[in-house]
Amino acid sequence: MKGKIVRRVNIRTGPGKRFKSLGTVQVGRVLEFEKRVEGEALDGINLWYLLRNNQGKKQYYWAGAIDVEID
């Protein structure tokens, strides 16, 4: 599923606000996500999107910053 970043968002090591940040993604970027994951709620939203980087490591993106278009 593709998602467009609509708010600057931190890339995290786990599905929640207490996990380590791996950097940020700027508004307007489109990413291809692997799946949706339920995790810790941030601003009342507990849905996160999983993407694996080039090394196969998991990266999580908060759903409140993403407009998703399911293929």
Buried (B, 14 or more C-beta within 10 A) or exposed (E): BEBBBEEEBBBBEBBBBEBEEBEEBEEEEEBEBEEBBEBBEBEEEBBBBBBEEEEEEBBBBBBBBBEBEEE
